[in-house]
Amino acid sequence: MLGALIIVAVSTHPLGMGRAPHVTAPTHANRVMMNETIFANARLILQDEVVLGSLRITDGVISEMNTGGHVPNGSRDMGGDFVAPGLVELHTDNLERHLTPRRKVDWPQRPAILAHDCELAATGITTVFDAIRVGSIISNDAKRYNKYARKMADEILAMRSASALRVHHHIHLRAKICSETLVAELAEFGPEDRVGIVSMMDHTPGQRQFSDMKKYKDYVCGKHGLDPAGFEDYVTFLRGVQSEYGATHEAAVVAAATHYGATLASHDDTTAAQVATSQSYGVMIAEFPTTLKAAQACQDHKIATVMGAPNLIRGASHSGNVAALALAEKDQLDILSEPPPLKWSAPIVRKAEDQEWLLRDPSPKRLS
């Protein structure tokens, strides 16, 4: 498995990423070749197995791999820690957390992107598809959320071109079906933006992610500080928006993904019928299916499933939907997403090691 991979060392010790590897005394040859690094006595995560061995990196490229626990002079003794290819994050809202660190606080975009980028790099992510919302509410000041996607994408692409970021950033447009401006915002993007993923997200109350209205009420009232009357008004408003724009927006998203040359993803499929509709649209990825039936239907249609890493660690969905662990136990979970912040990383690796998921093929053939 030789090639130009970025290597990330992940510790599974209880205190976190902490223990520094022992470095043996350098030889004369090692001093001369300052561009060479050897990771030895490491558990190497390969495509279909985990082996104890070593990797030699020359000029940023994997030049040699050996098995066994031998630690050559000048190498870094990993002490059995994992060495893995850099992680690829397909869907993260982590950037929005930096844009709005508190309610009614809008942080400047460039510093927010830099903070987001640093946090991703610290968790071992080397490629990210930043999930940027398209679709806004503009007709009601009390329920307003403004557009920001085009400006944000421009900032990310400019910083990427200037090599100002540690991680390889790509655009994931998270298309909000229950909104008023989605068609116009999608039109601001084109093939030249090289959008990687477009996902259809319908958060209309009473269906998909928010089928459990009690959970939805707790979530919305906590986030927006609504009283019971305000909550009912909010629900009525959103259902009206979905009724007016839903069908048009769904068709626009499918057309936009084709126009961009992007991969199309569904969001929060709940029933087999919804999955069948997703398949008819050309969906390749199902983000966060909410039931076992939907996950099984995805598997039947060869649609890869994504679940959130926090769901896996908590053992439950915050919305009352199916647990990621339940899908993993049925071998219906293909991809984990949203690992930041750093506190999630070591628990995820330990959970994966306990379940022997590290021995499974991390890139199913149906995704290729």
C-alpha positions as CSV (number, residue, x, y, z in Angstrom):
1,M,0.0,0.0,0.0
2,L,2.6,2.5,-1.1
3,G,1.6,6.0,-2.2
4,A,1.4,9.6,-1.3
5,L,-0.6,9.5,1.9
6,I,-0.6,11.8,4.8
7,I,0.0,9.8,7.9
8,V,-1.7,10.5,11.2
9,A,-0.7,8.8,14.5
10,V,-3.6,8.2,16.9
11,S,-3.1,7.2,20.5
12,T,-5.6,5.0,22.3
13,H,-4.2,5.6,25.8
14,P,-6.8,6.6,28.4
15,L,-5.3,10.1,28.9
16,G,-5.8,11.0,25.2
17,M,-3.4,11.7,22.4
18,G,-0.7,12.3,25.0
19,R,2.3,9.9,25.2
20,A,5.3,11.1,23.1
21,P,7.0,8.3,21.1
22,H,10.5,7.3,22.0
23,V,13.0,8.3,19.3
24,T,16.2,6.3,19.1
25,A,19.6,7.9,18.5
26,P,20.0,9.0,14.9
27,T,22.7,7.4,12.7
28,H,24.9,9.4,10.3
29,A,22.7,8.4,7.3
30,N,19.6,9.6,9.1
31,R,21.2,13.0,9.9
32,V,22.1,13.4,6.2
33,M,18.6,12.5,5.0
34,M,16.6,15.1,7.0
35,N,13.6,14.6,4.7
36,E,13.0,11.0,5.8
37,T,10.9,9.7,8.7
38,I,10.3,6.2,9.9
39,F,7.2,5.3,12.1
40,A,8.1,1.9,13.7
41,N,6.4,-0.5,16.0
42,A,3.0,0.9,14.9
43,R,-0.4,-0.7,14.2
44,L,-0.9,0.2,10.5
45,I,-4.5,0.6,9.4
46,L,-4.5,-0.8,5.9
47,Q,-7.5,-1.3,3.6
48,D,-8.5,-4.7,4.9
49,E,-6.4,-5.4,7.9
50,V,-4.4,-3.9,10.8
51,V,-0.8,-5.1,11.1
52,L,2.1,-4.3,13.4
53,G,4.9,-2.8,11.3
54,S,6.7,0.3,10.1
55,L,6.4,3.0,7.4
56,R,9.2,4.9,5.8
57,I,8.3,8.4,4.5
58,T,10.6,10.0,2.0
59,D,9.9,13.5,0.8
60,G,6.3,13.2,2.0
61,V,5.7,9.9,0.2
62,I,5.4,6.4,1.6
63,S,8.5,4.7,0.2
64,E,8.6,1.5,2.2
65,M,6.4,-0.6,4.5
66,N,7.5,-3.6,6.6
67,T,5.8,-5.8,9.1
68,G,7.0,-6.6,12.6
69,G,7.9,-4.7,15.8
70,H,11.5,-3.9,15.0
71,V,12.6,-0.3,15.8
72,P,15.5,0.9,13.5
73,N,17.9,3.5,14.7
74,G,16.6,7.0,14.2
75,S,13.0,5.9,13.8
76,R,10.0,7.0,15.9
77,D,8.9,4.1,18.2
78,M,5.1,4.4,18.2
79,G,4.7,1.8,21.0
80,G,1.8,0.1,19.3
81,D,-0.2,3.2,18.5
82,F,-2.2,3.4,15.3
83,V,-0.8,5.0,12.1
84,A,-3.6,5.7,9.6
85,P,-4.2,7.5,6.4
86,G,-5.5,11.0,6.9
87,L,-9.3,11.0,7.6
88,V,-11.8,12.4,5.0
89,E,-14.8,14.3,6.6
90,L,-17.8,14.3,4.3
91,H,-20.2,16.4,6.4
92,T,-19.4,18.7,9.3
93,D,-21.3,21.7,10.6
94,N,-18.3,22.5,12.7
95,L,-17.6,25.7,10.8
96,E,-21.0,27.1,11.7
97,R,-20.1,26.7,15.4
98,H,-17.1,29.0,14.8
99,L,-19.2,31.5,12.8
100,T,-21.8,31.8,15.6
101,P,-19.9,31.0,18.8
102,R,-22.9,32.4,20.8
103,R,-26.5,33.4,20.0
104,K,-26.7,36.6,18.0
105,V,-22.9,36.7,17.6
106,D,-21.6,36.7,14.0
107,W,-17.8,36.0,13.9
108,P,-15.7,37.2,11.0
109,Q,-15.5,34.5,8.4
110,R,-11.7,34.2,7.9
111,P,-10.8,33.8,11.6
112,A,-13.7,31.3,11.9
113,I,-12.4,29.2,9.0
114,L,-8.9,29.2,10.4
115,A,-10.1,28.0,13.8
116,H,-12.2,25.3,12.1
117,D,-9.2,24.3,10.0
118,C,-6.9,24.0,13.0
119,E,-9.5,21.9,14.9
120,L,-9.9,19.5,12.0
121,A,-6.2,19.0,11.6
122,A,-5.9,18.3,15.3
123,T,-8.3,15.4,15.0
124,G,-6.4,13.7,12.1
125,I,-8.7,15.0,9.3
126,T,-6.7,15.9,6.1
127,T,-9.6,16.4,3.7
128,V,-13.0,18.0,4.5
129,F,-16.2,18.8,2.7
130,D,-17.4,21.8,4.6
131,A,-21.2,21.6,4.9
132,I,-22.4,25.1,4.0
133,R,-26.1,25.9,4.2
134,V,-27.9,27.2,1.1
135,G,-31.5,28.3,1.5
136,S,-32.7,31.1,3.9
137,I,-35.7,32.6,5.5
138,I,-36.1,36.3,4.6
139,S,-39.9,37.1,4.9
140,N,-40.2,37.0,8.7
141,D,-37.8,39.0,10.9
142,A,-38.6,36.9,13.9
143,K,-37.7,33.6,12.1
144,R,-35.1,35.0,9.7
145,Y,-31.8,33.4,9.0
146,N,-29.8,35.0,6.3
147,K,-27.8,33.7,3.3
148,Y,-24.1,33.3,3.7
149,A,-23.1,30.4,1.4
150,R,-21.6,32.2,-1.6
151,K,-19.5,34.6,0.5
152,M,-18.3,31.7,2.7
153,A,-17.4,29.5,-0.3
154,D,-15.5,32.4,-1.9
155,E,-13.5,32.8,1.3
156,I,-12.7,29.1,1.6
157,L,-11.7,28.8,-2.1
158,A,-9.5,31.9,-1.8
159,M,-7.7,30.6,1.3
160,R,-7.3,27.3,-0.3
161,S,-5.7,28.8,-3.4
162,A,-3.4,30.8,-1.2
163,S,-2.3,27.7,0.7
164,A,-3.5,29.3,3.9
165,L,-5.1,26.1,5.3
166,R,-3.7,22.9,6.8
167,V,-6.5,20.7,5.6
168,H,-7.8,20.2,2.0
169,H,-11.2,22.0,2.0
170,H,-14.0,21.2,-0.5
171,I,-17.5,22.5,-0.7
172,H,-20.6,20.6,0.4
173,L,-23.8,22.5,-0.2
174,R,-26.3,21.6,2.5
175,A,-29.6,22.5,0.7
176,K,-32.4,23.5,3.1
177,I,-35.6,22.4,1.4
178,C,-37.7,24.2,4.0
179,S,-36.6,27.7,3.1
180,E,-37.5,30.6,0.8
181,T,-34.4,31.4,-1.3
182,L,-32.9,28.0,-2.2
183,V,-33.3,28.2,-6.0
184,A,-31.6,31.6,-6.1
185,E,-28.8,30.6,-3.8
186,L,-28.1,27.4,-5.8
187,A,-27.9,29.5,-9.0
188,E,-25.0,31.4,-7.5
189,F,-22.8,28.3,-7.8
190,G,-21.6,26.5,-10.9
191,P,-19.2,23.8,-12.2
192,E,-16.2,26.1,-11.7
193,D,-16.7,25.9,-8.0
194,R,-16.1,22.2,-8.1
195,V,-18.8,21.5,-5.5
196,G,-18.2,18.0,-4.2
197,I,-21.4,17.1,-2.5
198,V,-25.0,18.5,-2.5
199,S,-27.3,17.1,0.2
200,M,-31.1,17.6,0.4
201,M,-32.0,18.5,4.0
202,D,-35.7,18.9,5.0
203,H,-36.1,19.8,8.6
204,T,-39.8,20.5,8.5
205,P,-41.2,19.6,11.9
206,G,-43.0,16.3,12.3
207,Q,-41.0,14.2,9.8
208,R,-37.6,12.8,9.0
209,Q,-35.1,13.9,11.7
210,F,-37.8,15.7,13.7
211,S,-40.5,13.0,13.7
212,D,-40.6,13.1,17.5
213,M,-42.3,16.5,18.1
214,K,-41.5,16.4,21.8
215,K,-37.8,16.1,21.1
216,Y,-38.2,18.8,18.4
217,K,-39.9,21.2,20.9
218,D,-37.2,20.7,23.5
219,Y,-34.5,21.3,20.8
220,V,-36.1,24.4,19.3
221,C,-37.3,26.1,22.5
222,G,-33.8,25.5,24.0
223,K,-32.0,26.9,21.0
224,H,-34.3,29.9,20.2
225,G,-35.8,30.5,23.7
226,L,-39.4,30.1,22.4
227,D,-42.4,29.9,24.8
228,P,-45.2,27.4,23.9
229,A,-47.2,29.9,21.8
230,G,-44.1,30.9,20.0
231,F,-43.2,27.3,19.3
232,E,-46.6,26.6,17.8
233,D,-46.3,29.6,15.6
234,Y,-42.9,28.6,14.5
235,V,-44.1,25.1,13.5
236,T,-47.0,26.5,11.6
237,F,-44.8,28.9,9.7
238,L,-42.2,26.2,8.7
239,R,-44.9,23.8,7.5
240,G,-46.3,26.6,5.4
241,V,-42.9,27.3,3.8
242,Q,-42.4,23.6,3.1
243,S,-45.9,23.3,1.5
244,E,-45.2,26.3,-0.7
245,Y,-41.6,25.6,-1.8
246,G,-40.8,21.9,-1.0
247,A,-41.5,20.2,-4.3
248,T,-39.8,23.0,-6.3
249,H,-36.8,23.0,-4.1
250,E,-36.3,19.3,-4.2
251,A,-36.3,19.3,-8.0
252,A,-33.9,22.2,-8.0
253,V,-31.4,20.4,-5.8
254,V,-31.3,17.4,-8.0
255,A,-30.8,19.5,-11.1
256,A,-28.1,21.6,-9.4
257,A,-26.1,18.5,-8.3
258,T,-26.1,17.3,-11.9
259,H,-25.1,20.8,-13.2
260,Y,-22.2,21.1,-10.8
261,G,-21.1,17.5,-11.4
262,A,-21.5,16.9,-7.6
263,T,-22.4,13.8,-5.7
264,L,-26.0,13.9,-4.5
265,A,-26.8,13.0,-0.9
266,S,-30.1,12.5,1.0
267,H,-30.6,13.6,4.6
268,D,-32.6,11.9,7.4
269,D,-34.4,9.2,5.3
270,T,-36.9,7.5,7.5
271,T,-38.9,5.1,5.3
272,A,-38.1,2.7,2.6
273,A,-40.3,4.8,0.2
274,Q,-38.1,7.8,0.9
275,V,-35.0,5.8,0.2
276,A,-36.5,4.6,-3.1
277,T,-37.2,8.2,-4.0
278,S,-33.6,9.1,-3.2
279,Q,-32.4,6.3,-5.4
280,S,-34.5,7.5,-8.3
281,Y,-32.8,10.9,-7.9
282,G,-29.4,9.4,-8.2
283,V,-28.4,9.7,-4.5
284,M,-25.1,8.0,-3.7
285,I,-24.9,8.8,0.0
286,A,-27.6,8.7,2.8
287,E,-26.7,11.0,5.6
288,F,-28.1,10.1,9.0
289,P,-30.9,7.6,8.2
290,T,-33.3,7.8,11.2
291,T,-34.6,4.1,11.2
292,L,-33.2,0.6,10.7
293,K,-35.7,0.1,7.9
294,A,-34.3,3.1,6.1
295,A,-30.7,1.9,6.6
296,Q,-31.7,-1.5,5.3
297,A,-33.3,0.0,2.2
298,C,-30.1,2.0,1.6
299,Q,-28.1,-1.1,1.7
300,D,-30.5,-2.8,-0.7
301,H,-30.1,0.1,-3.1
302,K,-26.3,0.3,-2.7
303,I,-26.5,3.8,-1.1
304,A,-23.8,4.3,1.4
305,T,-24.9,5.4,4.9
306,V,-23.3,8.1,7.1
307,M,-23.9,8.5,10.8
308,G,-22.6,11.0,13.3
309,A,-19.7,10.0,15.5
310,P,-21.2,11.8,18.6
311,N,-24.3,9.5,18.2
312,L,-21.9,6.5,18.2
313,I,-20.1,7.6,21.4
314,R,-23.3,8.6,23.2
315,G,-25.1,5.4,22.2
316,A,-28.1,7.4,21.1
317,S,-29.4,10.1,18.7
318,H,-30.1,13.5,20.2
319,S,-33.4,13.6,18.2
320,G,-34.6,10.2,19.4
321,N,-33.8,8.4,16.2
322,V,-31.9,5.2,15.6
323,A,-28.5,4.8,17.2
324,A,-25.4,4.6,15.0
325,L,-24.3,1.5,17.0
326,A,-27.5,-0.3,16.0
327,L,-26.6,0.2,12.4
328,A,-23.0,-0.8,12.9
329,E,-24.0,-4.0,14.6
330,K,-26.1,-4.9,11.5
331,D,-23.2,-3.9,9.2
332,Q,-25.3,-1.1,7.8
333,L,-23.0,1.8,8.8
334,D,-20.5,2.7,6.1
335,I,-19.1,6.1,7.2
336,L,-18.7,8.1,10.4
337,S,-18.9,11.9,10.3
338,E,-18.6,15.0,12.4
339,P,-15.8,14.0,14.8
340,P,-14.6,17.5,16.0
341,P,-13.9,18.6,18.7
342,L,-10.8,16.7,19.6
343,K,-12.4,15.1,22.7
344,W,-14.3,12.7,20.3
345,S,-11.2,11.2,18.6
346,A,-9.7,8.8,21.1
347,P,-13.1,7.4,22.2
348,I,-14.0,6.8,18.6
349,V,-10.8,4.8,18.0
350,R,-11.3,2.8,21.2
351,K,-14.9,2.0,20.3
352,A,-13.9,1.0,16.8
353,E,-11.1,-1.2,18.2
354,D,-13.5,-2.9,20.6
355,Q,-15.9,-3.7,17.8
356,E,-13.2,-4.8,15.4
357,W,-14.4,-2.2,12.9
358,L,-10.8,-1.4,12.1
359,L,-10.5,-4.8,10.4
360,R,-13.4,-4.0,8.0
361,D,-12.9,-2.5,4.5
362,P,-13.3,1.3,5.1
363,S,-14.1,2.1,1.5
364,P,-16.9,-0.2,0.3
365,K,-16.7,-1.2,-3.4
366,R,-20.1,0.3,-4.0
367,L,-18.6,3.8,-3.4
368,S,-15.9,3.5,-6.0
